[in-house]
Amino acid sequence: MIKGNTDNSDEYIIIELSDTIDLHCFHPKDIKGILDEFLDNALTKRYKKVEIIHGKGKSVNKSIVHNYLKQDPRIINFFDKPGNWGTTVVILKNGE
């Protein structure tokens, strides 16, 4: 499970772990911590790849996600999901 603040309150939400996370409901300042926990959980589950939904347009979230992934040693590669540039596909070292 991942806990994170929503944009509108100080309340926490709990996300059940899967191979996909949707960041639309999170404040940009929380995204790095959420990604770190999401990737830790994905590696624990031995996922080979995960998807991060950050949105299209002038997505601040996409910028944060890509900058984070560039420096994360747990990542082999990442790219826009074919046909859906609002989602990033991440290949994890765990899945080699």
HELIX and SHEET records of a PDB file:
HELIX    1   1 PRO A   28  ASP A   30  5                                   3    
HELIX    2   2 ILE A   31  THR A   44  1                                  14    
HELIX    3   3 VAL A   60  GLN A   71  1                                  12    
HELIX    4   4 LYS A   93  GLY A   95  5                                   3    
SHEET    1   A 2 ILE A   2  ASN A   5  0                                        
SHEET    2   A 2 TYR A  12  ILE A  15 -1                                        
SHEET    1   B 4 THR A  20  ASP A  22  0                                        
SHEET    2   B 4 LYS A  49  ILE A  53  1                                        
SHEET    3   B 4 ASN A  84  LEU A  92 -1                                        
SHEET    4   B 4 ILE A  75  LYS A  81 -1                                        
END                                                                             
